[in-house]
Amino acid sequence: MLVTSGRQLIFSVFAIVVLALLASVVAWYMGPASQRILVVFFVSLIAVVAIGVYSGNSGILSFGHVSFMAIGAYASSLLTVPAMMKAATLPKLPEWLASTEMGLLPAIVIALLFTALIAVVTGVIFGKLEGSAATIATLGLLIITHGVIIGWRDVTRGSGSFFGVPRETTLVVAMVGAVVALVVARLYRDSISGLKLRASRENAIAASAVGVNIRRERLIAWVLSAMLMALSGALMAHFLGAFSPKSFYFTVTFHLLAMLIVGGMTTVTGAIAGSVLITIVTEILRHLEGGFSLGFIDVPQIFGTTQIGIALLILFAMFKKSDGLLGLKEWEERLIKFTHPAVSQQSLGAVEPAGFLTAQGMTMRFGGLTAVDKVDFLLKPGEIVGLIGPNGSGKTTLLNMLSGVLEASEGTFKIGDIVLDGVPSHFIAEHGIARTFQNIRLFGHLSVYQNVLVAALSTNGGEHAHGRTQSALARMGMSQFADMEAGTLSYGDQRRVEIARALACQPSLLFLDEPAAGMNREETDALMDMLRSLTKDLGIGILLVDHDLKLINQLCDRISVLNEGKLIAQGTPAEIRKNPAVIEAYLGTSSEQHQ
Ligand SMILES: Nc1ncnc2c1ncn2[C@@H]1O[C@H](COP(=O)(O)OP(=O)(O)OP(=O)(O)O)[C@@H](O)[C@H]1O
């Protein structure tokens, strides 16, 4: 299922096809040299968008994708090289492979499936890593694959040239391959999976907290991009007719990443622009590399001019346009307004009868510091419980444990009968607990609508996702901001979007970490009315962390008080106001002044 307007996609696909056809016709008229350049461009473009599918959407730069290109090249070549040639050049091949002689299309299909298999295995392993650790792991993949290819002589001819590959990648074949890859990448970007992955790139903790299973989404992108890389590798092999392990190593990795980084990693438009630019620059510099004359001065041969030129372009992009020349939006997203589907709004009440949240002995240690110490806690649907305490008393840490953002050092907690100890936060969101964050965690470069839609799509099986999204935005008074980039909103509006996003999960329990921070008195009062209506109309239970004691006193049915990680009091606002331990630890000498 797609999450963008059909009009944008139709324009995008139309433009891709027209541009590819136009370029092919022009190259056809210009002769064989231009055709060769265009074939290499198309095949490289497939690889660039392929890396973009994973790196652009997940935000994890991959140095290892060229491995899949190599696997595609060797696999499809082994399946297509004539049996006689294999008998002469690869005498130790297993019999079934030695006698196999396929056409290009079936060979590519099998090569892609084989690559997908390897990608599933490596993706599951790498999925455990985050950020730069994941990037370094992909570098390891490149080096290991290269080593395996060199070492597996009986099948690959080791470091020698693998030749005799049928040259079947014509201009038309390369063009069709590129169009397919571009359309797949474009559709993936605005698929449900693509949107969830882009949300996780913006903020992984928040994405998980609204129900996104980040590992699963990364794996999907990894496998899809690996298959596109294999397509590129296979087409390259069948264009060159001969290649070696060196053809799929650092140099090509550098070129492809340069195209992606310079153009813009997150969009298909950026991948195309970067590929065009780097191809043109490479062609120009290749001609100049051997030395040239400016008329009054002869410039001598400078070894590595092309690489230096490309590296300078990367540096320029990093300094001046860190999101790439084309930025973070597709061209059609800039030109064509997204119209939200007209759907009936949905109730935001929990689908299933909600259970109590019960927590016992919750403890969190950070090294020698015990931030939360054996805290018991209860939250029922339909009630509002305040959690207060001086700065650093452990409120946010407790909330993080109960929402799966942090794994407790000790203690157990459950919603209804479902034990939630040690489960990831997307699992907790799927079981009816939604939250907001003290330091706002929106998906800054996604629209307000997309921010909320991600949550709706990731919970309750994604049912009526647009209806829930529109209901949540309407309830928070944010419908008119739906198309704005979330990161551009004012502080107070961002907090409202965060609450709308949490509501779209149809939670039975809602944790709010300082929701009134950054709001003026009027806005805070409006927020109070809204929170009351959530408990009254929808039966949602709210856990409210805030330093605004007026808000807490007026709104909460019960209050729990933490001090230095320990629960020092629980009771109604009236009881808490009179509690001597609270007065001493938190309220100072007089409780009245805080009412
Ligand atoms: N990831 C962490 N690593 C180490 N120490 C941490 C971490 N998170 C919190 N702490 C420490 O745990 C203690 C409790 O912090 P926490 O943020 O939960 O308090 P809080 O009551 O929410 O404070 P505030 O009202 O200022 O938000 C503090 O001493 C804090 O420095």
The ligand as a Tripos MOL2 file, in Angstrom:
@<TRIPOS>MOLECULE
LIG
   31    33     1     0     0
SMALL
NO_CHARGES

@<TRIPOS>ATOM
      1 N1         21.0510    7.5060   30.0940 N.pl3     1 LIG1
      2 C1         21.4870    7.8910   31.2950 C.ar      1 LIG1
      3 N2         22.7380    7.5910   31.6880 N.ar      1 LIG1
      4 C2         23.1980    7.9590   32.8950 C.ar      1 LIG1
      5 N3         22.4620    8.6400   33.7970 N.ar      1 LIG1
      6 C3         21.2150    8.9680   33.4640 C.ar      1 LIG1
      7 C4         20.6500    8.6120   32.1930 C.ar      1 LIG1
      8 N4         19.3820    9.0640   32.1480 N.ar      1 LIG1
      9 C5         19.1460    9.6770   33.3330 C.ar      1 LIG1
     10 N5         20.2450    9.6170   34.1190 N.ar      1 LIG1
     11 C6         20.3550   10.1270   35.4750 C.3       1 LIG1
     12 O1         19.3140    9.5310   36.2100 O.3       1 LIG1
     13 C7         18.7810   10.4680   37.1390 C.3       1 LIG1
     14 C8         17.2920   10.6040   36.8980 C.3       1 LIG1
     15 O2         17.1030   11.2900   35.6880 O.3       1 LIG1
     16 P1         15.6670   11.5820   35.1080 P.3       1 LIG1
     17 O3         15.8610   12.2700   33.8090 O.co2     1 LIG1
     18 O4         14.8890   10.3330   35.0970 O.co2     1 LIG1
     19 O5         15.0600   12.5580   36.1850 O.3       1 LIG1
     20 P2         13.7720   13.4690   36.0930 P.3       1 LIG1
     21 O6         13.0820   13.3340   37.3890 O.co2     1 LIG1
     22 O7         12.9900   13.1140   34.8900 O.co2     1 LIG1
     23 O8         14.4250   14.8900   35.9440 O.3       1 LIG1
     24 P3         13.8210   16.2230   35.2570 P.3       1 LIG1
     25 O9         12.6720   16.6730   36.1010 O.co2     1 LIG1
     26 O10        14.9480   17.1870   35.3090 O.co2     1 LIG1
     27 O11        13.4330   15.8390   33.8700 O.co2     1 LIG1
     28 C9         19.5470   11.7600   36.9400 C.3       1 LIG1
     29 O12        20.5850   11.8110   37.8990 O.3       1 LIG1
     30 C10        20.1170   11.6190   35.5510 C.3       1 LIG1
     31 O13        21.3250   12.3240   35.4260 O.3       1 LIG1
@<TRIPOS>BOND
     1     1     2 1
     2     2     3 ar
     3     2     7 ar
     4     3     4 ar
     5     4     5 ar
     6     5     6 ar
     7     6     7 ar
     8     6    10 ar
     9     7     8 ar
    10     8     9 ar
    11     9    10 ar
    12    10    11 1
    13    11    12 1
    14    11    30 1
    15    12    13 1
    16    13    14 1
    17    13    28 1
    18    14    15 1
    19    15    16 1
    20    16    17 2
    21    16    18 1
    22    16    19 1
    23    19    20 1
    24    20    21 2
    25    20    22 1
    26    20    23 1
    27    23    24 1
    28    24    25 2
    29    24    26 1
    30    24    27 1
    31    28    29 1
    32    28    30 1
    33    30    31 1
@<TRIPOS>SUBSTRUCTURE
     1 LIG1         1 GROUP 0 **** ****
